[in-house]
Amino acid sequence: MNITLSIDEQVAQRARGAAKKMGKSLNQAVRDYLEQLAGSEHRDTQWLQFESRCLQSAATLDGWRFNREEANER
């Protein structure tokens, strides 16, 4: 499918430069973004299923509890 977009010429030039730094054409960068955007709903569903399984799990951590101070020690 072809899509036509209207954007400011300066924005297009900057975006083209950013895409080039990634080794992509502007067209490929936009295509990749749209594919990522379209897949985000699927990832959200997968995350909710994972979270549900975790919360319903009977697994234990042998008394271990999250400790913010311990996690941030350097």
C-alpha positions, 0 to 999 in steps of 0.5 A: 500500500502506498501512503502520501504524507504532507510534512514540512520540507525541513522536517523531511530533510532532518528526518532523512538525515537521521534515517541515513545515520541509521543506515536506512532510507526515510521510506524504510524508517517510516515503514519500520515505525509504522510496523512497530506502531501496528504491533504495539497492541499485540505486545500490550496483550502479550504483556497483560497475559504475562502479568496475569500468569505471574500474579496467578503463579504459586511460585515463591521466592523463599521469603525474598522481598524487593528492597528499593535501597538494596536495589539502588546500592552502588 
